[in-house]
Amino acid sequence: MGALRFGTSGWSYEEWLGVFYETASESKLAAYAKVFNTAEIDSSFYRAPAKGMVLGWLRYTPEDFVFAAKVPQTVTHDRRLDVGKKADEDVRAFCELMDPLNDAGKVGALLLQLPPSLRFDPKVVRAFFETLPHRYRWAIEFRHKSWMVPEAYDLLREHRVAYTIVDEPLLPPEVHLTAPFAYIRWHGRGKDPWYDYHYSKDELTEWIPKVEKIAEAADPVYGFFNNHYHGYAPENALQVLEMLGAITPPQQEMMKHIEDFREGITRVAGGKYQAMTLDAFAGDTPAVPPMNTEIADSLRAFVDKGRLERAARIPDSDVEISDEGEEVRARVKDYKVIVDFARKTILHDCEDWSSRLVKREFCKHVGKVFLRMESGRAVERLDRIRGERKLWRFEVPSDS
C-alpha cells in the first residue's frame, strides 16, 4: 500500500483549545506536528504567505512532516486559470515563495480549488496545465459538474494532475486516479455550512475500502478533513487512521484525550484533568454562527476574517431584502444597502463602509446581505463582482 498521510485542513483554530490543544499560548503548529505528519495550508488560499512565515513552517516542523497548500484564489477565482489573464504568473510567484519548503522535501502537493461557477473549458485548462512548474505535484478540486467528463479526466492524467476525491454535498464522492499520488478531502455533509459536521463512525467506515483500494494504486495518499468546527477534523482523521490500522501511539493518546473531552473531561496544563465544556473557552465574545461555506469562501475576497464574523453575528431578523432582477435592496438594522448589478454600483451608508470605498472592500452590513442570499445566487454574484472589481463603484448614497 502507498503511504498514508492524513491530517486536517488548517491547524490554527481557537475552538480546538481543550479538544486538541492544551493551552492558548503554545505553538499550534508544533503541537499539531506531534500528532500528525501532514497538514493542508488553508490560509494561503486567501493571501500569499510572507517569506518569514514559510521559513517558520520549515523550521518548526519535524523532518518527515509534509505540507500540502492551497494555491491563492487570485489564480482560481480572480483569473479563473486563464493564462491570458496571467494566472500562470501568479502560480509561478506562489511557487517561488514555497520553494524553501519544497527544496527541503516538505511540500507534498499544491491544491487548485476552483469556484463552483467555473465550468470546464478544455482549451483554457490545457493552456494553464502546460505552464505548471514540474518541480511540484498538483491536485485540482472542481465543484462544477461540467468537469466530470472523460475529457477532463484524460487531461488531468496527461499532465499528472491529481483529481481531488471529495466528500461534500455538491459532487458525488467518486474515485478517479489521474496522478501517481492521490488527494482526498472530507468537507462534511452539513447544509449551512458543509463543514460544521461530525462524521459518524459508520460514515467513516464506508470510506475504508475506498481508501485501501486507492492506496493500492497511488503513493502517497493525502487525506485532509476540513470539518474544523468543534475539533471534529482531528477527531475524524484519527478515527480513519485507526480503522485503517495506521494509527501511531501519539495519535492513540490524542484520540483518548479527545474522547475524554467529549465526555466532559479535558486535560489542562501540567497534565491534570478537570471537567470543562466548550463554553469555557468562549470568553465574552459571542460565538460565530455557522455560515454557508460557499458564500463565506467567496466573501473572503472582500472582507477580512473579523468583519466576516461580525457579519455572521448580525441576527437574520435584523435584515430585510428585496431581490428583484439586477437590483438588490436591503436594510440591515438601520442601514440601507443597494447593489445594482446593471450599473455595477453598491450604495451603503455606515461609517466603516466609507473607509472601505477606495479598496472596494465590504463592511459587515454588505457582507450580511450576501450571507442572506440563496447560496448559488450569492456565489455567482460575488464572482461577477470579483471579476469586474475595477469597474464597480462603491459609494455612499447622495441622501446620506
C-alpha positions as CSV (number, residue, x, y, z in Angstrom):
1,M,0.0,0.0,0.0
2,G,1.0,3.6,-0.6
3,A,2.0,5.7,2.4
4,L,-1.0,7.4,4.1
5,R,-0.6,11.0,5.1
6,F,-3.8,12.1,6.8
7,G,-4.4,15.3,8.7
8,T,-6.6,18.4,8.6
9,S,-7.1,21.5,6.5
10,G,-5.6,24.2,8.7
11,W,-4.5,23.9,12.3
12,S,-4.8,27.3,13.9
13,Y,-8.3,27.2,15.3
14,E,-9.1,28.7,18.7
15,E,-12.1,26.3,19.1
16,W,-9.6,23.4,19.2
17,L,-8.4,24.6,22.6
18,G,-9.2,21.8,25.1
19,V,-10.3,19.4,22.3
20,F,-6.8,19.2,20.8
21,Y,-4.6,21.9,22.2
22,E,-3.7,22.2,25.9
23,T,-3.0,25.9,26.2
24,A,-3.7,29.0,24.1
25,S,-0.1,30.1,24.3
26,E,1.6,27.0,22.9
27,S,2.7,26.9,19.2
28,K,-0.3,25.3,17.5
29,L,1.8,24.0,14.6
30,A,4.4,22.5,16.8
31,A,1.7,20.8,18.9
32,Y,-0.1,19.6,15.8
33,A,3.1,18.2,14.3
34,K,3.5,15.9,17.4
35,V,0.3,14.1,16.3
36,F,0.0,14.4,12.5
37,N,2.7,14.1,9.8
38,T,0.9,16.4,7.3
39,A,-1.3,19.4,7.1
40,E,-3.0,21.3,4.4
41,I,-2.2,25.0,4.5
42,D,-5.6,26.7,4.1
43,S,-4.6,30.4,4.8
44,S,-2.6,30.5,1.5
45,F,-5.8,30.5,-0.4
46,Y,-6.8,33.9,0.9
47,R,-3.4,35.6,0.7
48,A,0.1,34.5,-0.3
49,P,2.3,33.8,2.8
50,A,5.2,36.1,3.8
51,K,8.7,34.6,3.3
52,G,9.2,34.6,7.0
53,M,6.0,32.5,7.5
54,V,7.2,29.9,5.0
55,L,10.6,29.7,6.8
56,G,8.7,29.3,10.1
57,W,6.7,26.3,8.7
58,L,10.1,24.8,7.7
59,R,11.8,25.5,11.0
60,Y,9.1,24.4,13.4
61,T,8.1,21.0,11.9
62,P,9.9,17.7,12.0
63,E,12.0,16.5,9.1
64,D,9.4,14.0,8.0
65,F,6.5,16.4,8.1
66,V,4.9,17.3,4.7
67,F,2.6,20.1,3.8
68,A,0.0,20.5,1.1
69,A,-1.0,24.1,0.3
70,K,-3.9,25.7,-1.4
71,V,-3.0,28.0,-4.3
72,P,-4.1,31.6,-3.8
73,Q,-7.6,32.4,-5.0
74,T,-6.2,35.0,-7.4
75,V,-5.3,32.1,-9.7
76,T,-8.6,30.1,-9.4
77,H,-11.2,32.7,-8.6
78,D,-9.9,36.0,-10.0
79,R,-8.0,34.8,-13.1
80,R,-10.0,31.6,-13.4
81,L,-7.0,29.6,-14.6
82,D,-6.8,31.8,-17.7
83,V,-3.2,32.4,-18.8
84,G,-4.5,35.3,-20.9
85,K,-5.2,36.9,-17.5
86,K,-1.8,36.0,-16.2
87,A,-2.9,33.1,-14.0
88,D,0.4,31.4,-14.7
89,E,2.4,34.4,-13.4
90,D,0.5,34.2,-10.1
91,V,1.3,30.5,-9.9
92,R,5.0,31.0,-10.5
93,A,5.1,33.7,-7.8
94,F,3.5,31.4,-5.3
95,C,5.8,28.5,-6.2
96,E,8.8,30.7,-5.6
97,L,7.5,31.6,-2.2
98,M,7.0,27.9,-1.4
99,D,10.4,26.8,-2.7
100,P,12.2,26.8,0.6
101,L,9.7,24.2,1.8
102,N,9.8,22.2,-1.4
103,D,13.6,22.2,-1.5
104,A,13.6,20.6,1.9
105,G,11.1,17.9,0.7
106,K,8.3,19.3,2.8
107,V,5.7,20.0,0.0
108,G,3.6,17.1,-0.9
109,A,1.2,18.8,-3.4
110,L,-0.3,22.1,-4.3
111,L,-4.1,22.3,-4.5
112,L,-6.1,24.3,-7.0
113,Q,-9.6,24.7,-5.5
114,L,-11.9,26.0,-8.1
115,P,-15.1,28.2,-7.6
116,P,-18.4,26.4,-8.1
117,S,-19.2,28.7,-11.1
118,L,-16.1,27.7,-13.1
119,R,-17.1,25.4,-16.0
120,F,-14.7,23.0,-17.8
121,D,-13.1,24.7,-20.8
122,P,-10.5,22.2,-22.3
123,K,-8.6,24.9,-24.1
124,V,-8.2,27.2,-21.1
125,V,-7.3,24.2,-18.8
126,R,-4.8,22.7,-21.2
127,A,-3.0,26.1,-21.7
128,F,-2.9,26.5,-17.9
129,F,-1.7,23.0,-17.1
130,E,1.2,23.4,-19.6
131,T,2.5,26.3,-17.5
132,L,2.5,24.5,-14.2
133,P,6.1,24.1,-12.7
134,H,7.1,20.5,-12.9
135,R,9.0,20.7,-9.6
136,Y,5.7,20.5,-7.8
137,R,2.9,17.9,-7.6
138,W,-0.5,19.3,-8.4
139,A,-4.1,18.5,-7.4
140,I,-7.3,20.1,-8.6
141,E,-10.7,20.3,-6.9
142,F,-13.5,21.3,-9.1
143,R,-17.1,22.0,-8.0
144,H,-19.0,22.2,-11.3
145,K,-20.4,19.0,-12.8
146,S,-19.2,20.0,-16.3
147,W,-15.8,18.8,-15.2
148,M,-17.0,15.3,-14.5
149,V,-16.4,14.1,-18.1
150,P,-13.8,11.7,-19.6
151,E,-12.1,14.5,-21.5
152,A,-11.4,16.3,-18.2
153,Y,-10.0,13.2,-16.5
154,D,-7.9,12.4,-19.6
155,L,-6.4,16.0,-19.5
156,L,-5.6,15.5,-15.8
157,R,-3.9,12.2,-16.5
158,E,-1.9,13.7,-19.4
159,H,-0.5,16.4,-17.1
160,R,-0.3,14.1,-13.9
161,V,-2.6,16.4,-12.0
162,A,-4.5,14.6,-9.3
163,Y,-8.3,14.6,-9.2
164,T,-9.3,15.6,-5.7
165,I,-11.6,12.9,-4.3
166,V,-14.2,14.7,-2.2
167,D,-16.9,14.1,0.4
168,E,-19.3,17.1,0.1
169,P,-22.9,17.9,-0.9
170,L,-22.1,19.4,-4.4
171,L,-20.5,16.4,-6.2
172,P,-20.7,12.6,-5.7
173,P,-17.7,11.0,-3.9
174,E,-16.4,9.3,-7.0
175,V,-12.8,7.9,-7.1
176,H,-10.7,8.9,-10.1
177,L,-6.9,8.4,-10.0
178,T,-5.2,10.7,-12.5
179,A,-1.7,11.0,-11.0
180,P,0.8,8.8,-9.2
181,F,-0.4,10.1,-5.9
182,A,-4.0,10.6,-4.5
183,Y,-5.6,13.5,-2.8
184,I,-8.8,13.2,-0.7
185,R,-10.7,15.9,1.1
186,W,-13.6,15.4,3.6
187,H,-15.6,18.6,3.8
188,G,-18.6,17.3,5.8
189,R,-22.2,16.7,4.8
190,G,-23.8,19.7,6.6
191,K,-26.1,22.2,4.9
192,D,-25.1,25.6,6.3
193,P,-22.1,25.3,6.3
194,W,-20.9,21.9,5.0
195,Y,-18.0,21.7,7.4
196,D,-20.0,22.2,10.6
197,Y,-20.3,18.4,10.6
198,H,-19.2,15.4,12.7
199,Y,-18.8,12.2,10.7
200,S,-20.2,9.2,12.5
201,K,-18.1,6.0,12.7
202,D,-20.5,4.3,10.3
203,E,-20.0,7.1,7.7
204,L,-16.2,6.8,8.0
205,T,-16.3,3.0,7.8
206,E,-17.8,3.4,4.3
207,W,-14.6,5.1,3.2
208,I,-12.2,2.4,4.4
209,P,-12.4,0.0,1.5
210,K,-12.2,3.0,-0.9
211,V,-9.0,4.3,0.8
212,E,-7.5,0.9,0.8
213,K,-8.2,0.5,-2.9
214,I,-6.8,3.9,-3.6
215,A,-3.6,3.1,-1.6
216,E,-3.0,0.0,-3.8
217,A,-2.7,2.2,-6.8
218,A,-1.3,5.5,-5.5
219,D,1.6,6.6,-3.4
220,P,1.3,8.6,-1.2
221,V,-2.3,9.1,-0.4
222,Y,-3.0,12.5,1.1
223,G,-6.2,12.9,3.1
224,F,-7.5,16.1,4.8
225,F,-10.5,16.8,7.0
226,N,-12.0,20.2,6.6
227,N,-14.8,19.9,9.1
228,H,-12.9,22.0,11.7
229,Y,-15.8,23.2,13.9
230,H,-15.5,22.0,17.5
231,G,-12.4,20.0,16.8
232,Y,-14.2,17.4,14.6
233,A,-11.5,17.4,11.9
234,P,-8.6,15.9,14.0
235,E,-11.0,13.5,15.7
236,N,-12.4,12.1,12.4
237,A,-8.9,12.0,10.9
238,L,-7.6,9.9,13.9
239,Q,-10.7,7.6,13.7
240,V,-10.0,6.9,10.0
241,L,-6.3,6.1,10.7
242,E,-7.4,3.7,13.5
243,M,-9.8,2.0,11.1
244,L,-7.0,1.6,8.5
245,G,-4.7,0.2,11.1
246,A,-2.2,3.0,10.6
247,I,-2.6,4.9,13.9
248,T,0.6,5.7,15.9
249,P,1.0,5.7,19.7
250,P,0.9,9.6,19.9
251,Q,-2.2,9.5,17.8
252,Q,-3.8,6.9,20.0
253,E,-3.0,9.1,23.0
254,M,-4.6,12.1,21.4
255,M,-7.7,10.2,20.4
256,K,-8.1,9.0,24.0
257,H,-7.8,12.7,25.1
258,I,-10.5,13.8,22.6
259,E,-12.8,11.0,23.8
260,D,-12.3,12.2,27.4
261,F,-13.1,15.7,26.3
262,R,-16.3,14.7,24.6
263,E,-17.3,13.1,27.9
264,G,-16.8,16.4,29.7
265,I,-13.2,15.8,31.0
266,T,-10.2,17.6,29.5
267,R,-6.6,17.9,30.2
268,V,-5.2,21.3,31.3
269,A,-1.6,22.5,31.7
270,G,0.5,20.2,33.8
271,G,-1.2,17.0,32.7
272,K,-4.1,17.4,35.2
273,Y,-7.7,16.8,34.2
274,Q,-10.8,18.7,35.0
275,A,-14.4,18.9,33.9
276,M,-14.8,21.5,31.2
277,T,-17.1,22.4,28.3
278,L,-16.6,24.3,25.1
279,D,-18.4,27.2,26.6
280,A,-15.4,27.7,29.0
281,F,-13.3,28.9,26.1
282,A,-15.9,31.2,24.6
283,G,-14.9,34.3,26.7
284,D,-17.0,37.4,26.3
285,T,-17.2,37.2,22.5
286,P,-20.4,35.7,21.1
287,A,-19.9,32.5,19.2
288,V,-19.7,32.9,15.4
289,P,-22.9,31.3,14.0
290,P,-22.4,28.8,11.2
291,M,-22.1,30.4,7.7
292,N,-22.8,28.9,4.3
293,T,-19.4,27.6,3.2
294,E,-19.5,28.7,-0.4
295,I,-20.7,32.2,0.3
296,A,-18.2,32.7,3.1
297,D,-15.4,31.5,0.9
298,S,-16.4,33.9,-1.9
299,L,-16.8,36.8,0.6
300,R,-13.3,36.5,1.9
301,A,-12.1,38.3,-1.3
302,F,-14.0,41.3,0.0
303,V,-13.9,41.2,3.8
304,D,-11.3,40.2,6.5
305,K,-12.0,37.5,9.0
306,G,-13.1,39.9,11.7
307,R,-15.7,41.6,9.6
308,L,-17.0,38.3,8.2
309,E,-17.5,37.0,11.7
310,R,-19.3,40.2,12.7
311,A,-21.5,39.9,9.7
312,A,-22.4,36.4,10.7
313,R,-23.3,37.6,14.2
314,I,-25.9,40.0,12.9
315,P,-29.3,38.4,13.5
316,D,-31.2,37.4,10.4
317,S,-34.2,39.1,11.9
318,D,-32.3,42.4,11.5
319,V,-32.2,42.0,7.7
320,E,-34.8,42.8,5.1
321,I,-34.1,42.1,1.5
322,S,-35.9,42.8,-1.8
323,D,-34.1,40.9,-4.5
324,E,-35.6,41.6,-8.0
325,G,-33.7,41.2,-11.3
326,E,-30.5,43.1,-11.4
327,E,-31.0,45.1,-8.2
328,V,-30.9,44.1,-4.6
329,R,-32.3,46.5,-1.9
330,A,-31.7,45.7,1.7
331,R,-31.9,47.2,5.2
332,V,-29.6,45.8,7.8
333,K,-30.5,47.2,11.2
334,D,-30.8,50.9,10.5
335,Y,-28.6,50.9,7.4
336,K,-29.6,50.5,3.7
337,V,-27.7,48.6,1.1
338,I,-28.4,48.8,-2.7
339,V,-26.5,46.5,-5.0
340,D,-27.1,47.4,-8.7
341,F,-25.6,44.8,-11.0
342,A,-26.6,46.6,-14.2
343,R,-24.8,49.8,-13.1
344,K,-22.1,47.9,-11.2
345,T,-22.7,50.0,-8.1
346,I,-23.0,49.3,-4.4
347,L,-24.5,52.1,-2.2
348,H,-24.3,51.9,1.5
349,D,-24.2,54.4,4.4
350,C,-22.3,53.2,7.5
351,E,-19.1,54.7,8.8
352,D,-17.0,51.6,8.2
353,W,-18.2,51.4,4.6
354,S,-16.9,54.9,4.0
355,S,-13.4,53.7,4.9
356,R,-13.6,50.7,2.6
357,L,-14.5,52.6,-0.6
358,V,-11.1,53.1,-2.1
359,K,-10.1,49.5,-1.8
360,R,-13.5,48.3,-2.8
361,E,-14.0,46.1,0.3
362,F,-17.1,45.2,2.2
363,C,-18.2,46.2,5.7
364,K,-20.2,43.7,7.8
365,H,-23.5,45.1,6.7
366,V,-22.9,44.5,3.0
367,G,-21.3,41.1,3.8
368,K,-24.5,40.1,5.7
369,V,-26.7,40.9,2.7
370,F,-24.8,38.3,0.7
371,L,-24.9,35.8,3.5
372,R,-28.7,36.1,3.5
373,M,-29.0,35.3,-0.3
374,E,-29.5,31.9,-1.7
375,S,-26.1,30.2,-1.9
376,G,-25.7,29.7,-5.7
377,R,-27.1,33.1,-6.4
378,A,-24.8,34.8,-3.9
379,V,-21.6,33.0,-5.1
380,E,-22.4,33.7,-8.8
381,R,-22.9,37.4,-8.0
382,L,-19.8,37.7,-5.9
383,D,-17.8,36.0,-8.7
384,R,-19.2,38.6,-11.1
385,I,-18.2,41.5,-8.8
386,R,-14.7,40.0,-8.3
387,G,-14.1,39.5,-12.0
388,E,-15.1,43.1,-12.7
389,R,-13.9,44.7,-9.5
390,K,-12.2,47.7,-11.1
391,L,-15.4,48.6,-12.9
392,W,-17.6,48.6,-9.8
393,R,-18.3,51.8,-7.8
394,F,-18.6,51.5,-4.1
395,E,-20.4,54.7,-3.0
396,V,-22.4,56.4,-0.2
397,P,-25.9,57.4,-1.2
398,S,-26.3,61.1,-2.0
399,D,-29.1,61.4,0.6
400,S,-26.9,60.1,3.4
